[in-house]
């Protein structure tokens, strides 16, 4: 392992792998109101193809992998895929982002297969609002999965809440209280404007504004995450065992410390979520050019842009909708 760095001297050691563009929910900030068109099955990478790519990336310096979707647990065989990734000795952290609907069924098996921890997307604690946001009546399943994942040892279980001004921001205190009462690890995420999602020019509630809303619970102190590769800044109330994180792609972008690449379900390697540039690994792989994978991965790293421009009001226009790029 030689280590990867981009042209701005940022170390790159983290690969987000989308295993499917399918999802069993229809969240308003992710999917358009008119429905979606799935990628043809033959265009989706097989698990063996993904394994080949991850193996090549690991030889260059990637040692952390996050499995995403769509919703990764709707793809058959994902537990065996985790087990396959766990055989790559250099990979020391395998995690997953899920909506939690199916997680309670598979949490123990995923842990045994080699998954270290999970992030669960949950934007409300109210059943009626959950249905409005996701199109499904599955809040009880998600809440059960949180407890099942903790019991299985997929810790720390992180709860990702996308904060939407005027819609669910009235629940900030409720989620924060969970870090005190139930040892939750909550991360508040500024909503990201993205072409193809169901929200047009959403108002961003900044992390600074969110923190002010939490003042009634006391003074938060900065804390360090126990594990993780992400951009959140963490805090803790004095009486809490859980933590609160803020992810600020708009108000305080974290591009200067970005350490990641994204592999889409159809085999495109994206250096940046908010840049439509991508490199086709599937074509090279299916043409038998497996030895060129390292060159293509290195090329992707070298093409990684310095930063996005969301804070300047520039919304990227991309042919790919949000659910296809793994978040």
matplotlib code that plots the C-alpha trace (Angstrom):
import matplotlib.pyplot as plt

x = [0.0, 1.6, -1.0, -3.1, -3.1, -4.8, -3.3, -4.1, -2.2, -5.4, -4.9, -7.6, -8.3, -12.1, -14.4, -18.1, -19.6, -23.2, -24.3, -27.7, -29.8, -33.0, -34.7, -37.8, -38.5, -39.1, -37.6, -38.5, -35.0, -33.6, -36.1, -38.2, -42.0, -42.6, -40.9, -37.5, -36.1, -33.8, -30.5, -30.8, -29.8, -27.0, -25.4, -25.1, -21.8, -21.7, -20.4, -17.3, -16.7, -17.0, -14.6, -12.1, -12.3, -12.0, -9.1, -7.3, -8.1, -6.8, -3.5, -3.2, -4.2, -7.9, -8.5, -12.1, -15.2, -18.8, -21.6, -24.5, -27.3, -30.1, -30.8, -28.1, -30.2, -32.7, -30.0, -29.8, -26.5, -25.3, -24.3, -22.1, -20.7, -19.7, -18.0, -16.1, -14.9, -13.8, -11.2, -9.3, -6.7, -5.9, -9.6, -9.8, -13.3, -16.4, -19.6, -23.0, -25.6, -29.1, -32.7, -33.1, -36.4, -34.8, -31.8, -33.4, -33.6, -29.9, -28.0, -26.5, -25.5, -24.0, -21.9, -20.8, -19.9, -17.5, -19.6, -18.3, -21.1, -24.1, -25.5, -29.3, -31.2, -34.1, -35.6, -38.5, -39.9, -43.5, -45.3, -47.4, -44.4, -42.3, -44.9, -44.8, -41.0, -40.5, -43.7, -43.8, -45.3, -42.2, -41.1, -41.6, -39.3, -36.6, -36.8, -36.6, -33.5, -31.7, -32.0, -31.3, -28.1, -26.9, -27.5, -25.7, -22.6, -22.8, -21.6, -21.7, -25.0, -25.3, -28.6, -28.6, -31.2, -31.5, -32.9, -35.5, -36.5, -40.2, -40.8, -38.9, -36.7, -39.2, -37.9, -34.3, -34.8, -36.5, -33.6, -31.1, -32.9, -32.4, -28.7, -29.4, -32.2, -31.4, -27.6, -28.3, -25.6, -27.4, -26.0, -27.8, -27.2, -27.7, -29.9, -28.0, -29.5, -29.0, -30.5, -33.0, -34.2, -37.7, -37.0, -36.5, -34.1, -34.6, -33.9, -30.8, -30.9, -27.3, -25.5, -25.1, -28.9, -29.4, -27.1, -29.1, -32.3, -30.6, -29.7, -32.6, -30.9, -27.7, -24.2, -22.7, -19.0, -16.9, -16.0, -14.0, -15.8, -14.9, -14.7, -15.5, -14.2, -16.8, -16.9, -19.1, -18.1, -19.2, -20.5, -22.0, -24.3, -22.7, -25.3, -25.4, -23.7, -24.6, -23.3, -24.5, -22.8, -23.2, -22.5, -22.3, -21.8, -23.3, -22.5, -19.0, -17.9, -15.3, -13.7, -10.2, -10.3, -12.3, -10.7, -13.2, -14.1, -17.6, -18.2, -21.7, -23.7, -23.1, -19.3, -18.5, -15.9, -16.7, -14.1, -16.7, -20.4, -21.0, -19.0, -20.4, -16.9, -16.6, -14.4, -15.9, -14.4, -17.1, -16.2, -12.5, -13.3, -15.6, -13.1, -10.7, -8.4, -8.3, -4.6, -5.6, -7.9, -5.2, -4.3, -8.0, -8.4, -5.3, -6.6, -9.8, -7.9, -5.8, -9.0, -10.6, -11.6, -10.5, -14.1, -17.7, -19.5, -22.8, -22.2, -22.1, -25.5, -24.2, -26.3, -24.6, -26.6, -25.9, -27.3, -27.3, -30.0, -29.0, -30.0, -27.6, -24.4, -24.5, -24.8]
y = [0.0, 3.2, 5.8, 8.1, 11.9, 14.2, 17.3, 19.4, 17.0, 15.6, 11.9, 9.7, 6.5, 6.2, 4.7, 4.8, 2.0, 2.1, -1.5, -0.5, 2.4, 0.8, 1.9, 0.8, 4.4, 7.6, 10.5, 13.9, 15.3, 12.4, 11.2, 13.4, 13.5, 12.0, 8.7, 7.2, 5.1, 2.4, 1.5, -1.6, -4.7, -5.6, -2.2, -2.8, -4.1, -7.6, -8.1, -9.9, -6.8, -4.5, -6.7, -6.5, -2.7, -2.4, -4.8, -2.6, 0.5, -1.1, -1.7, 2.0, 3.1, 2.8, 1.2, 2.2, 1.3, 2.4, 0.4, 2.6, 2.6, 3.5, 1.2, -1.4, -4.0, -4.4, -6.1, -9.8, -11.2, -8.1, -10.1, -12.4, -9.3, -7.8, -11.2, -10.9, -7.4, -8.5, -10.8, -7.8, -7.5, -3.8, -2.8, -2.1, -0.5, -1.6, 0.4, 0.9, 3.7, 2.4, 3.7, 1.0, -0.5, -4.0, -3.7, -5.4, -8.6, -8.6, -6.8, -9.8, -11.5, -8.3, -8.0, -11.6, -11.1, -8.2, -5.0, -2.7, -0.1, 1.5, 5.0, 5.0, 7.8, 9.1, 12.5, 12.5, 10.8, 11.4, 8.7, 11.0, 13.1, 10.0, 9.0, 12.4, 12.4, 8.8, 7.7, 4.8, 3.9, 2.2, 4.4, 1.5, -0.7, 1.9, 2.5, -1.3, -1.5, 1.2, -0.9, -4.2, -2.7, -1.5, -4.9, -6.6, -4.5, -2.3, 0.6, 3.5, 3.5, 7.0, 8.6, 10.9, 13.6, 15.8, 19.1, 20.8, 24.3, 24.6, 20.9, 18.9, 21.5, 21.6, 18.2, 19.3, 19.3, 15.9, 14.3, 16.0, 14.8, 11.3, 11.7, 12.3, 9.8, 7.0, 7.3, 8.1, 9.5, 12.0, 13.9, 16.9, 17.4, 20.6, 19.8, 19.8, 21.3, 18.8, 18.6, 15.7, 15.7, 16.5, 19.8, 23.0, 25.5, 24.4, 26.9, 25.7, 25.8, 26.3, 24.4, 27.7, 28.2, 24.6, 25.0, 28.0, 25.9, 23.4, 26.0, 25.0, 21.6, 23.2, 24.0, 21.5, 20.7, 19.6, 16.0, 13.6, 10.8, 7.3, 6.1, 7.4, 8.9, 11.6, 15.3, 15.8, 18.0, 16.4, 17.8, 16.4, 17.7, 17.3, 14.8, 12.8, 9.5, 10.1, 12.7, 15.3, 15.9, 18.6, 18.0, 21.3, 20.9, 24.3, 26.8, 25.5, 23.1, 20.5, 20.1, 20.9, 17.6, 15.4, 12.0, 10.1, 8.7, 7.3, 4.2, 4.2, 1.1, 1.1, 1.3, 5.0, 6.4, 10.0, 12.1, 14.6, 14.3, 17.8, 17.4, 15.4, 14.3, 10.5, 7.7, 4.5, 1.5, -0.9, -0.6, -1.2, -4.1, -5.8, -5.3, -7.4, -4.5, -5.3, -4.2, -0.7, -0.2, 1.2, 3.8, 4.8, 5.1, 7.2, 9.3, 9.9, 11.0, 13.4, 14.9, 15.6, 19.3, 21.7, 22.3, 22.7, 26.0, 25.4, 28.3, 30.6, 29.5, 27.3, 24.2, 21.5, 20.3, 16.7, 13.9, 11.7, 12.0, 11.9, 8.3, 7.1, 8.6, 7.1, 10.3]
z = [0.0, -1.2, -0.2, -2.3, -2.4, -4.8, -6.5, -3.4, -1.1, 0.5, 1.6, -0.1, 1.9, 1.9, -0.8, -0.8, -2.7, -4.0, -4.6, -6.0, -7.1, -5.9, -2.7, -0.7, 0.3, -1.7, 0.4, -0.9, -0.9, -2.8, -5.3, -7.7, -7.3, -10.7, -9.9, -11.0, -13.8, -12.5, -14.1, -16.2, -14.4, -16.8, -16.1, -12.4, -11.2, -9.8, -6.3, -7.8, -10.0, -7.0, -5.1, -7.9, -7.9, -4.1, -4.1, -6.6, -4.6, -1.4, -3.0, -3.7, -0.2, 0.3, 3.7, 4.5, 2.7, 3.2, 1.5, 0.3, -2.2, -3.0, -0.1, 0.1, 2.0, -0.9, -2.9, -2.5, -1.3, 0.5, 3.6, 1.5, -0.2, 3.2, 4.0, 0.7, 1.4, 4.9, 3.3, 2.0, 4.7, 4.1, 4.5, 8.3, 8.4, 6.6, 7.4, 5.8, 5.4, 5.4, 5.9, 8.6, 7.2, 6.8, 9.2, 12.2, 10.1, 9.1, 11.8, 13.6, 10.3, 9.0, 12.1, 11.9, 8.2, 9.1, 9.1, 11.8, 12.2, 10.6, 9.9, 9.8, 8.0, 10.1, 9.6, 12.0, 15.0, 14.0, 12.0, 9.9, 9.0, 8.3, 5.7, 4.2, 3.9, 2.8, 1.2, 3.6, 6.9, 8.4, 11.3, 13.8, 11.7, 11.7, 15.5, 16.0, 13.8, 15.8, 18.9, 17.1, 15.5, 18.9, 20.5, 17.6, 18.2, 15.1, 17.2, 17.3, 15.5, 14.0, 13.2, 10.2, 10.2, 7.1, 8.5, 6.3, 7.3, 8.0, 7.8, 10.4, 12.1, 14.9, 16.0, 16.6, 20.3, 20.2, 18.5, 20.7, 23.8, 22.5, 23.0, 26.7, 27.3, 24.9, 24.2, 20.6, 18.3, 16.1, 13.2, 11.9, 8.1, 6.2, 3.2, 0.0, -3.1, -5.9, -9.4, -9.7, -6.1, -5.0, -3.4, -5.5, -4.0, -0.4, 2.4, 4.2, 8.0, 9.0, 11.8, 13.6, 13.6, 14.7, 17.6, 18.8, 18.7, 21.1, 23.8, 26.1, 26.7, 28.0, 26.8, 24.4, 24.6, 21.6, 21.7, 19.4, 17.5, 18.7, 15.1, 11.7, 8.5, 7.9, 8.1, 11.1, 14.0, 17.3, 20.5, 23.7, 26.4, 29.8, 31.0, 27.7, 26.8, 23.2, 20.8, 18.4, 15.1, 12.5, 8.8, 7.0, 3.2, 2.6, 5.4, 6.2, 3.5, 4.4, 1.0, 2.4, 4.3, 1.9, 1.8, -0.3, -3.7, -4.8, -6.8, -8.4, -8.8, -12.5, -12.1, -12.4, -10.1, -8.9, -7.3, -5.9, -5.1, -6.5, -9.7, -12.6, -13.6, -13.4, -14.7, -16.2, -14.4, -15.6, -19.2, -18.5, -16.2, -18.7, -21.5, -19.5, -18.5, -14.8, -14.7, -15.8, -12.8, -10.6, -13.3, -13.6, -9.9, -9.7, -12.6, -10.6, -7.5, -9.6, -11.1, -7.7, -7.6, -4.9, -3.7, -4.6, -4.7, -2.8, -0.4, -3.4, -4.5, -7.3, -7.5, -9.6, -12.6, -13.1, -15.3, -12.2, -9.6, -5.9, -5.2, -7.9, -6.4, -3.0, -0.9]

ax = plt.figure().add_subplot(projection="3d")
ax.plot(x, y, z, "-o")
ax.set_aspect("equal")
plt.show()
